[in-house]
Amino acid sequence: MDQTTINIIFVGLSFALYIGIAIWARAGTTSDFYAAGRGVHPVTNGMATAADWMSAASFISMAGLIAFTGYDNSTYLMGWTGGYVLLALLLAPYLRKFGKYTVSEFIGDRFYSPTARLVAVICLIIASITYVIGQMTGVGVAFGRFLEVDSTTGLLIGAVVVFAYAVFGGMKGVTYTQVAQYVVLITAYTIPAIFISLQLTGNPIPAFGLFGEDQSSGEPLLARLDQVVTDLGFNEYTAHNGDTLNMVLFTLSLMIGTAGLPHVIMRFFTVPRVSDARWSAGWALVFIALLYLTAPAVGAMARLNITELFWPNGTDGEAVALETIQNDEAYDWMGTWQQTGLLGWEDKNDDGRIQYYNADSEAMQERASEAGWEGNELTNFNNDILVLANPEIANLPGWVIGLVAAGGVAAALSTAAGLLLAISSAVSHDLIKGRIKPDISEKGELLSARIAMAVSICVATYLGLNPPGFAAQTVALAFGIAAASIFPVLMMGIFSTTINNRGAVAGMLAGLIVTLIYIFLHKGWFFIPDTNSFTDDNPLLGPIKSTSFGAVGALVNFVTAYIVASRTKPVPQDIKDLVESVRVPRGAAGAQSH
């Protein structure tokens, strides 16, 4: 049986499972659609939250970013994990006790303002759409490779599948589908990692193998990796090569962005009791840790495999030959990935070989000149393909490759469904029912939610065709937006009785606008006379990168809210009493929400 057939079988069976679950758990009421009837067990919710969380960025892109940057991109692990600690301690139980369906509804009621609710919807939609672009990009990458079609076709196939189970299932269907997706994706991630760890280090536990001995050289694996990459003119893998300011700000942006993402917060509205919300966050951390403890090992081992693959004889100038790529079955993976447009090479000096090195390194430039090389001939290696290609690079069995195909698709689809649900809930519950047509029937609201979901899928698919970066990079921008706009107002809504409606609105707008302007200027998405494109590689606006600016935007939000609130009418006493009642200890002990 050929590999494509195996892939189709694994992916097809997973699709049948997801759609079958969605049909079984189809939402029949708005409570089912928005909050799964508030009947989800904390362990089940923790597993669904983990699947919702471990997106294409975590499964597909994160290890690739770590692999090609090293220590500095450990910020993704620290920030995303730390955000769940904030959620468990500061937000989840209190938001559940408030007893609403959406984040925007909480903000509207807490700040006694339809305007605040509307602004929250705008912030939510911008953050969620930005985030879902990364997921749809991941869908295209996974489908494109494993069904052997271009990434655009793959993205369209993924959109159809999401439509099939998310539009009808709502939160109830998505929750139980995500439980199945978690099992698929964690199995697909860990099994190849175990195989590769055994191959390279002899240790079946990847996290331990990372600090073990490379069997081929007898050196510690990380020391071997440092040697290989520096021989090719790259920075040491384990060294801190970036600037500390951006590293700290980026980690903080990811943390508070995680705690402010509406599709994650919505999961805590689905449990029966307030105490279950905190337990859900705890279980989610356990399930997430299974992947996040493995990801650094996957990144390091994949980088070593890739580097040695193209420079198998160390530093004597012998690289992989074109005829080897064309005739050796061990390199078949390159041909299949080349068809997706995400991997490419060019024999620039017509020597019949593929040289892979850092063409920007002065030492390598001198050496390249002596050897007659014309530059790095591995012209395109998209970070997003690394995890998906890793089993093929390591020559693992076909069933493992098929399993990874199903896992990559599950990761992208699970988060995409959660984000689209957050968007459709905001449109149907907060905009249509909350502002445009308050007297809409439950049947009408359920229909509007499904229509909003369908439209959201179409918009996300369109934007996913032209993403502004790798999956994880695009997601990082979404975290910055959530950090600057949503997280501060939730914190002030729960822990402050002095922030009024005007302060909340001003803070959200200030944080959102400042962050968007900064990101757009850095990315060159505004026309500015007499300047070239503003990029993070050459920031003309200051030392802070666009992906790190969310923490600054959050500070702007907090400061603006307090200044405006101090100069306008104070918060009514009944709202102060409401805020105090949300934080009373008995709520965390398991009291039912009101």
C-alpha positions as CSV (number, residue, x, y, z in Angstrom):
1,M,0.0,0.0,0.0
2,D,1.5,3.3,-1.0
3,Q,2.0,6.2,1.4
4,T,-0.8,8.4,-0.1
5,T,-3.4,5.7,0.4
6,I,-2.2,5.2,4.0
7,N,-2.5,8.9,4.7
8,I,-6.0,9.1,3.2
9,I,-7.1,6.1,5.4
10,F,-5.8,7.7,8.6
11,V,-7.2,11.2,7.8
12,G,-10.5,9.8,6.4
13,L,-11.1,7.7,9.5
14,S,-10.4,10.7,11.8
15,F,-12.9,12.8,9.7
16,A,-15.6,10.1,10.0
17,L,-15.0,10.1,13.8
18,Y,-15.3,13.9,14.1
19,I,-18.4,14.2,12.0
20,G,-20.0,11.2,13.7
21,I,-19.5,12.8,17.1
22,A,-20.9,16.1,15.9
23,I,-24.0,14.4,14.6
24,W,-24.4,12.6,17.9
25,A,-23.9,15.7,20.0
26,R,-25.7,18.1,17.7
27,A,-26.7,21.3,19.4
28,G,-30.5,21.6,19.9
29,T,-30.6,24.8,22.0
30,T,-28.6,28.0,22.3
31,S,-27.3,26.7,25.6
32,D,-26.0,23.7,23.8
33,F,-24.5,25.8,21.0
34,Y,-22.8,28.4,23.3
35,A,-21.9,26.4,26.4
36,A,-22.6,22.7,25.8
37,G,-25.6,22.9,28.2
38,R,-23.1,23.6,31.1
39,G,-22.7,19.8,31.6
40,V,-19.1,19.0,30.7
41,H,-17.0,17.2,33.2
42,P,-13.8,19.0,34.3
43,V,-11.5,16.2,32.9
44,T,-13.4,16.1,29.6
45,N,-13.3,19.9,29.5
46,G,-9.6,19.9,30.3
47,M,-8.9,17.6,27.4
48,A,-11.1,19.6,25.0
49,T,-9.4,22.8,26.2
50,A,-6.0,21.2,25.5
51,A,-7.1,20.3,21.9
52,D,-8.7,23.8,21.5
53,W,-5.3,25.2,22.6
54,M,-2.8,23.0,20.9
55,S,-3.4,24.4,17.5
56,A,-1.6,24.2,14.2
57,A,0.9,26.7,15.8
58,S,1.6,24.2,18.6
59,F,1.5,21.0,16.6
60,I,3.0,22.1,13.3
61,S,4.8,25.4,13.7
62,M,6.2,25.7,17.2
63,A,8.8,22.9,16.9
64,G,9.8,24.4,13.5
65,L,10.4,27.8,15.1
66,I,12.4,26.2,17.9
67,A,14.4,24.1,15.5
68,F,15.6,27.0,13.4
69,T,16.1,29.5,16.2
70,G,16.9,27.4,19.2
71,Y,16.8,28.7,22.8
72,D,15.3,32.1,22.0
73,N,12.1,30.6,20.7
74,S,11.5,28.8,24.0
75,T,9.5,31.9,24.7
76,Y,6.6,30.2,23.0
77,L,6.6,27.4,25.5
78,M,7.0,29.7,28.5
79,G,4.4,32.2,27.4
80,W,1.7,29.8,26.3
81,T,2.1,27.6,29.4
82,G,2.2,30.6,31.8
83,G,-1.0,31.9,30.3
84,Y,-2.9,28.9,31.7
85,V,-1.6,29.6,35.1
86,L,-3.1,33.1,34.9
87,L,-6.4,31.7,33.6
88,A,-6.7,29.1,36.4
89,L,-5.8,31.6,39.2
90,L,-7.2,34.9,38.0
91,L,-10.0,34.5,35.5
92,A,-11.6,31.1,34.9
93,P,-13.5,30.6,38.2
94,Y,-14.7,34.2,38.5
95,L,-16.0,34.4,34.9
96,R,-17.8,31.0,35.4
97,K,-19.4,32.3,38.6
98,F,-20.7,35.3,36.7
99,G,-22.8,32.9,34.6
100,K,-22.7,34.3,31.1
101,Y,-22.3,32.7,27.7
102,T,-19.6,34.9,26.2
103,V,-16.7,37.2,27.2
104,S,-18.4,40.2,25.6
105,E,-21.6,39.6,27.6
106,F,-19.6,39.6,30.8
107,I,-17.9,42.9,29.8
108,G,-21.3,44.5,28.8
109,D,-23.0,43.5,32.1
110,R,-20.0,44.2,34.4
111,F,-19.5,47.7,32.9
112,Y,-23.2,48.3,32.5
113,S,-22.8,49.5,28.9
114,P,-24.0,48.2,25.5
115,T,-21.1,50.2,24.0
116,A,-18.6,48.3,26.1
117,R,-20.1,45.0,24.9
118,L,-19.9,46.2,21.3
119,V,-16.3,47.2,21.6
120,A,-15.5,43.9,23.2
121,V,-17.1,42.1,20.3
122,I,-14.9,44.1,17.9
123,C,-11.7,43.3,19.8
124,L,-12.8,39.6,20.0
125,I,-13.5,39.3,16.3
126,I,-10.2,41.0,15.3
127,A,-8.1,38.8,17.6
128,S,-10.0,35.6,16.7
129,I,-9.8,36.2,12.9
130,T,-6.1,36.9,13.2
131,Y,-5.7,33.7,15.1
132,V,-7.8,31.6,12.8
133,I,-5.6,32.6,9.8
134,G,-2.8,30.7,11.4
135,Q,-5.0,27.6,11.9
136,M,-6.2,27.7,8.3
137,T,-2.6,28.1,7.1
138,G,-1.8,24.9,9.1
139,V,-4.8,23.1,7.6
140,G,-3.5,24.0,4.1
141,V,0.0,22.7,4.9
142,A,-1.2,19.4,6.4
143,F,-3.8,18.6,3.7
144,G,-1.6,19.8,0.9
145,R,1.3,17.5,1.8
146,F,-0.6,14.4,2.8
147,L,-3.2,14.4,0.1
148,E,-0.6,15.5,-2.3
149,V,-2.4,18.6,-3.5
150,D,-1.3,22.3,-3.4
151,S,-1.8,24.1,0.0
152,T,-4.7,26.2,-1.4
153,T,-6.7,23.1,-2.3
154,G,-5.8,21.6,1.1
155,L,-7.1,24.7,2.9
156,L,-10.4,24.5,1.0
157,I,-10.8,20.8,1.9
158,G,-10.2,21.6,5.5
159,A,-12.7,24.4,5.5
160,V,-15.4,22.0,4.2
161,V,-14.6,19.6,7.0
162,V,-14.8,22.3,9.7
163,F,-18.1,23.4,8.2
164,A,-19.5,19.9,8.4
165,Y,-19.0,19.4,12.1
166,A,-18.8,22.9,13.7
167,V,-21.8,24.6,12.1
168,F,-24.3,21.9,13.4
169,G,-22.6,20.8,16.5
170,G,-21.9,24.1,18.2
171,M,-20.1,24.0,21.5
172,K,-21.6,20.7,22.5
173,G,-20.5,19.0,19.3
174,V,-17.1,20.8,19.2
175,T,-16.4,19.8,22.8
176,Y,-16.6,16.1,22.3
177,T,-15.0,16.3,18.9
178,Q,-12.1,18.1,20.5
179,V,-11.7,15.3,23.0
180,A,-11.3,12.8,20.1
181,Q,-8.9,15.3,18.3
182,Y,-6.8,15.6,21.4
183,V,-6.3,11.8,21.5
184,V,-5.4,11.8,17.8
185,L,-3.0,14.7,18.0
186,I,-1.1,13.8,21.2
187,T,-0.7,10.2,19.9
188,A,0.5,11.5,16.5
189,Y,3.0,13.9,18.1
190,T,4.5,11.6,20.7
191,I,4.9,8.3,18.7
192,P,7.2,9.8,16.0
193,A,9.1,11.7,18.8
194,I,9.7,8.4,20.6
195,F,11.0,6.7,17.4
196,I,13.4,9.6,16.6
197,S,14.6,9.9,20.2
198,L,15.4,6.1,20.1
199,Q,17.2,6.5,16.8
200,L,19.4,9.4,17.9
201,T,19.9,8.8,21.6
202,G,18.6,5.4,22.5
203,N,16.2,6.9,25.0
204,P,12.5,6.4,24.5
205,I,11.5,9.5,26.4
206,P,12.2,12.5,24.1
207,A,12.4,15.1,26.9
208,F,15.2,12.9,28.5
209,G,16.8,12.1,25.1
210,L,17.2,15.9,24.5
211,F,19.8,15.9,27.3
212,G,21.2,12.5,26.4
213,E,24.0,11.3,24.1
214,D,24.0,11.4,20.4
215,Q,24.7,7.8,19.4
216,S,26.4,8.5,16.1
217,S,29.1,10.9,17.6
218,G,29.2,9.9,21.3
219,E,28.7,13.5,22.2
220,P,25.8,15.1,24.2
221,L,23.1,15.7,21.6
222,L,22.9,19.4,22.2
223,A,26.7,19.8,22.0
224,R,26.6,17.9,18.7
225,L,23.9,20.1,17.4
226,D,25.8,23.3,18.5
227,Q,28.9,22.0,16.6
228,V,27.0,21.1,13.4
229,V,25.1,24.4,13.1
230,T,28.1,26.6,13.9
231,D,30.2,24.7,11.3
232,L,27.6,25.9,8.8
233,G,27.8,29.5,10.0
234,F,24.6,29.5,12.1
235,N,24.3,30.7,15.7
236,E,24.8,28.2,18.5
237,Y,21.5,26.4,19.0
238,T,21.6,26.7,22.8
239,A,22.8,30.3,23.0
240,H,20.7,33.4,23.6
241,N,21.3,35.4,20.5
242,G,18.3,37.8,20.5
243,D,17.7,40.9,22.6
244,T,16.4,40.3,26.2
245,L,13.9,43.1,26.1
246,N,11.9,41.6,23.3
247,M,12.2,38.1,24.8
248,V,10.7,39.3,28.1
249,L,7.9,41.4,26.4
250,F,7.1,38.6,23.9
251,T,6.8,36.0,26.7
252,L,4.5,38.4,28.7
253,S,2.4,39.1,25.6
254,L,1.9,35.4,25.0
255,M,1.0,34.9,28.7
256,I,-1.6,37.6,29.0
257,G,-2.8,37.0,25.4
258,T,-3.5,33.4,26.3
259,A,-5.5,34.5,29.3
260,G,-7.4,36.9,27.1
261,L,-8.3,34.7,24.2
262,P,-12.1,34.3,24.0
263,H,-12.2,30.9,22.5
264,V,-10.2,29.5,25.4
265,I,-12.2,31.4,28.1
266,M,-15.5,30.2,26.6
267,R,-14.5,26.6,27.5
268,F,-14.8,27.5,31.2
269,F,-18.5,28.4,30.7
270,T,-19.3,24.8,29.9
271,V,-18.7,23.2,33.3
272,P,-21.5,22.7,35.9
273,R,-19.9,24.5,38.9
274,V,-17.4,27.3,39.6
275,S,-14.9,25.0,41.2
276,D,-15.0,22.9,38.0
277,A,-13.7,25.9,36.0
278,R,-10.4,25.9,38.1
279,W,-10.1,22.1,37.8
280,S,-10.6,22.3,34.1
281,A,-7.7,24.7,33.8
282,G,-5.6,22.3,35.9
283,W,-6.4,19.3,33.8
284,A,-5.8,21.3,30.6
285,L,-2.3,22.1,31.9
286,V,-1.6,18.4,32.4
287,F,-2.8,17.5,28.9
288,I,-0.9,20.4,27.3
289,A,2.3,19.5,29.2
290,L,2.4,16.1,27.4
291,L,3.1,17.9,24.1
292,Y,5.0,20.9,25.4
293,L,7.6,18.8,27.2
294,T,8.1,16.9,23.9
295,A,8.3,19.9,21.6
296,P,11.8,21.1,22.5
297,A,13.2,17.6,21.8
298,V,11.3,17.4,18.5
299,G,12.7,20.7,17.4
300,A,16.3,19.9,18.4
301,M,16.3,16.4,16.9
302,A,14.7,17.6,13.7
303,R,17.3,20.4,13.3
304,L,20.1,17.9,13.7
305,N,18.5,15.5,11.2
306,I,18.0,18.3,8.7
307,T,21.5,19.7,9.1
308,E,23.3,16.4,8.9
309,L,21.1,15.4,5.9
310,F,22.4,18.2,3.8
311,W,25.9,18.2,5.2
312,P,26.5,14.5,5.9
313,N,30.3,14.7,5.9
314,G,30.8,17.5,8.4
315,T,32.8,20.5,6.9
316,D,34.5,19.0,3.8
317,G,32.1,20.6,1.5
318,E,30.2,17.5,0.4
319,A,26.5,18.2,0.3
320,V,23.5,16.1,-0.9
321,A,23.7,15.5,-4.7
322,L,20.9,16.2,-7.0
323,E,21.1,12.7,-8.4
324,T,20.8,11.4,-4.8
325,I,17.6,13.4,-4.3
326,Q,16.2,12.0,-7.5
327,N,17.2,8.4,-7.1
328,D,17.6,7.6,-3.4
329,E,14.3,6.5,-1.7
330,A,15.6,8.1,1.5
331,Y,15.0,11.5,-0.2
332,D,11.6,10.8,-1.7
333,W,10.1,13.1,1.0
334,M,11.8,16.1,-0.7
335,G,10.0,15.5,-3.9
336,T,6.6,15.2,-2.3
337,W,7.1,18.3,-0.2
338,Q,8.4,20.2,-3.2
339,Q,5.0,19.7,-4.8
340,T,3.4,21.8,-2.0
341,G,5.6,24.8,-2.8
342,L,6.9,24.8,0.8
343,L,10.3,23.2,0.0
344,G,12.6,24.2,-2.8
345,W,16.2,24.0,-4.0
346,E,18.3,25.3,-6.8
347,D,21.7,24.2,-8.1
348,K,23.0,27.8,-8.4
349,N,26.6,26.9,-9.4
350,D,25.8,23.8,-11.5
351,D,28.0,21.4,-9.5
352,G,25.2,18.8,-9.1
353,R,25.0,19.2,-5.4
354,I,22.9,21.1,-2.9
355,Q,24.9,23.3,-0.5
356,Y,23.2,24.3,2.7
357,Y,24.8,27.0,4.9
358,N,24.3,30.4,6.3
359,A,25.1,32.7,3.4
360,D,25.1,35.8,5.7
361,S,28.0,34.5,7.8
362,E,31.3,36.2,7.0
363,A,33.3,33.0,7.6
364,M,31.0,31.1,5.3
365,Q,31.1,33.8,2.6
366,E,34.8,33.5,2.5
367,R,34.7,29.8,2.4
368,A,31.9,29.8,-0.3
369,S,34.0,32.1,-2.4
370,E,37.0,29.7,-2.3
371,A,34.8,26.7,-3.1
372,G,32.8,28.4,-5.8
373,W,29.5,28.3,-4.1
374,E,26.8,30.8,-5.1
375,G,24.7,30.9,-2.0
376,N,22.5,28.7,0.1
377,E,20.9,26.3,-2.4
378,L,18.1,25.1,-0.1
379,T,16.1,28.1,-1.3
380,N,12.9,27.4,0.6
381,F,12.3,25.4,3.7
382,N,9.1,26.6,5.4
383,N,9.3,26.1,9.1
384,D,5.7,24.8,9.2
385,I,6.6,21.6,7.4
386,L,9.2,20.4,9.9
387,V,7.0,18.3,12.3
388,L,5.0,16.9,9.4
389,A,8.1,16.0,7.4
390,N,10.1,14.7,10.4
391,P,8.9,11.1,10.3
392,E,9.7,10.9,6.6
393,I,13.2,12.5,7.1
394,A,13.9,9.9,9.8
395,N,12.5,7.1,7.5
396,L,9.9,6.0,10.0
397,P,7.2,3.4,9.0
398,G,4.3,4.5,6.7
399,W,1.7,4.1,9.4
400,V,3.6,6.7,11.6
401,I,3.5,9.2,8.7
402,G,-0.2,8.6,8.3
403,L,-0.8,9.1,12.0
404,V,1.1,12.4,11.9
405,A,-1.1,13.5,8.9
406,A,-4.2,12.9,11.0
407,G,-2.6,14.6,14.0
408,G,-1.6,17.7,12.1
409,V,-5.1,18.0,10.7
410,A,-6.7,17.4,14.1
411,A,-4.6,20.2,15.7
412,A,-5.5,22.7,13.1
413,L,-9.2,21.8,12.9
414,S,-9.8,21.7,16.7
415,T,-8.6,25.3,17.3
416,A,-10.2,26.6,14.1
417,A,-13.5,25.2,15.3
418,G,-13.1,26.8,18.7
419,L,-12.2,30.2,17.2
420,L,-15.0,30.1,14.7
421,L,-17.4,29.3,17.5
422,A,-16.2,32.3,19.5
423,I,-16.8,34.5,16.5
424,S,-20.2,33.2,15.7
425,S,-21.3,33.4,19.3
426,A,-20.2,37.1,19.4
427,V,-22.1,37.9,16.3
428,S,-25.3,36.0,17.1
429,H,-25.5,36.4,20.9
430,D,-23.8,39.8,21.5
431,L,-24.6,41.6,18.3
432,I,-27.9,40.2,17.0
433,K,-29.6,39.3,20.3
434,G,-27.8,41.8,22.5
435,R,-28.1,44.9,20.3
436,I,-29.9,44.5,16.9
437,K,-32.9,42.2,17.8
438,P,-33.2,41.6,21.5
439,D,-36.6,39.8,21.1
440,I,-35.2,37.2,18.6
441,S,-36.6,33.7,19.4
442,E,-34.2,30.9,20.5
443,K,-34.8,29.1,17.2
444,G,-33.9,32.3,15.3
445,E,-30.8,32.9,17.5
446,L,-29.6,29.3,16.9
447,L,-30.1,29.8,13.1
448,S,-28.2,33.1,13.2
449,A,-25.4,31.5,15.1
450,R,-25.0,28.8,12.4
451,I,-25.1,31.4,9.6
452,A,-22.5,33.4,11.4
453,M,-20.3,30.3,11.8
454,A,-20.6,29.6,8.1
455,V,-19.7,33.2,7.1
456,S,-16.8,33.1,9.5
457,I,-15.5,29.9,7.9
458,C,-15.6,31.6,4.5
459,V,-13.8,34.7,5.7
460,A,-11.2,32.6,7.5
461,T,-10.6,30.5,4.4
462,Y,-10.1,33.6,2.3
463,L,-7.6,35.2,4.7
464,G,-5.8,31.9,5.2
465,L,-4.9,31.8,1.5
466,N,-2.6,34.8,2.0
467,P,-1.3,34.7,5.7
468,P,1.2,37.4,6.9
469,G,3.7,34.8,8.2
470,F,4.3,31.3,9.5
471,A,1.4,29.8,11.4
472,A,3.0,30.5,14.8
473,Q,4.0,34.1,13.8
474,T,0.5,34.9,12.7
475,V,-0.9,33.5,15.9
476,A,1.6,35.6,17.9
477,L,0.0,38.7,16.5
478,A,-3.4,37.5,17.6
479,F,-2.0,37.0,21.1
480,G,-0.7,40.6,21.1
481,I,-4.2,41.9,20.1
482,A,-5.9,39.9,22.8
483,A,-3.3,40.9,25.4
484,A,-3.7,44.6,24.6
485,S,-7.5,44.7,24.4
486,I,-9.3,41.9,26.2
487,F,-7.1,40.7,29.1
488,P,-6.9,44.1,30.9
489,V,-10.6,44.7,30.8
490,L,-11.3,41.3,32.2
491,M,-8.8,41.8,35.0
492,M,-10.2,45.2,35.9
493,G,-13.8,43.9,35.6
494,I,-13.1,41.2,38.2
495,F,-10.6,42.8,40.6
496,S,-11.4,46.5,40.5
497,T,-14.6,48.3,41.6
498,T,-13.3,51.7,40.4
499,I,-13.2,51.2,36.7
500,N,-16.4,52.5,35.1
501,N,-18.0,52.0,31.7
502,R,-16.2,54.9,30.1
503,G,-12.8,53.8,31.4
504,A,-13.3,50.3,30.1
505,V,-14.3,51.5,26.6
506,A,-11.5,54.0,26.4
507,G,-9.0,51.4,27.7
508,M,-10.0,48.7,25.2
509,L,-10.0,51.1,22.3
510,A,-6.6,52.6,23.3
511,G,-5.0,49.3,23.7
512,L,-6.4,47.9,20.4
513,I,-5.7,50.9,18.3
514,V,-2.1,51.5,19.5
515,T,-1.3,47.8,19.0
516,L,-2.8,47.6,15.6
517,I,-1.1,50.7,14.4
518,Y,2.2,49.5,15.7
519,I,1.9,46.1,14.1
520,F,0.7,47.6,10.8
521,L,3.6,50.0,10.6
522,H,6.2,47.4,11.4
523,K,4.7,45.0,8.8
524,G,4.6,47.7,6.2
525,W,0.8,47.6,5.8
526,F,0.4,51.3,5.8
527,F,1.7,53.6,3.0
528,I,4.2,56.0,4.4
529,P,5.9,58.4,1.9
530,D,9.6,58.3,1.6
531,T,10.0,55.1,3.6
532,N,10.5,51.4,2.8
533,S,8.5,48.6,4.4
534,F,8.7,48.6,8.1
535,T,9.7,45.1,9.3
536,D,10.7,43.5,12.5
537,D,14.1,42.9,11.0
538,N,14.7,46.6,10.6
539,P,12.3,48.4,13.0
540,L,12.2,52.1,12.4
541,L,9.7,52.7,15.2
542,G,11.9,51.5,18.1
543,P,13.4,48.3,19.5
544,I,10.2,46.5,20.3
545,K,9.0,44.0,17.7
546,S,5.4,43.8,16.6
547,T,5.0,40.4,18.1
548,S,6.2,41.7,21.5
549,F,4.1,44.9,21.5
550,G,1.0,43.3,23.1
551,A,2.4,43.8,26.6
552,V,2.9,47.5,25.9
553,G,-0.6,47.7,24.5
554,A,-2.0,46.1,27.7
555,L,-0.2,48.7,29.8
556,V,-1.7,51.5,27.6
557,N,-5.1,49.9,28.2
558,F,-4.7,49.8,32.0
559,V,-3.4,53.3,32.2
560,T,-6.0,54.8,29.9
561,A,-8.9,53.1,31.8
562,Y,-7.7,54.3,35.2
563,I,-7.2,57.9,33.9
564,V,-10.6,58.1,32.2
565,A,-12.4,56.4,35.2
566,S,-10.9,58.8,37.7
567,R,-12.2,61.8,35.7
568,T,-15.8,60.5,35.0
569,K,-18.8,59.3,37.0
570,P,-18.0,56.6,39.6
571,V,-19.2,53.0,39.4
572,P,-22.8,52.6,40.7
573,Q,-23.1,50.8,44.1
574,D,-25.0,47.8,42.7
575,I,-22.2,47.1,40.2
576,K,-19.6,47.3,43.0
577,D,-21.7,44.8,45.0
578,L,-21.9,42.6,41.9
579,V,-18.1,42.6,41.5
580,E,-17.6,41.8,45.2
581,S,-20.1,38.9,45.0
582,V,-18.2,37.4,42.1
583,R,-15.0,37.1,44.2
584,V,-16.4,35.7,47.5
585,P,-14.7,32.5,48.6
586,R,-17.8,30.4,48.7
587,G,-18.0,30.6,44.9
588,A,-14.7,28.8,44.5
589,A,-15.9,26.1,46.8
590,G,-18.4,24.8,44.3
591,A,-21.4,27.1,44.6
592,Q,-23.7,27.2,41.6
593,S,-23.6,30.3,39.4
594,H,-26.4,32.6,39.6
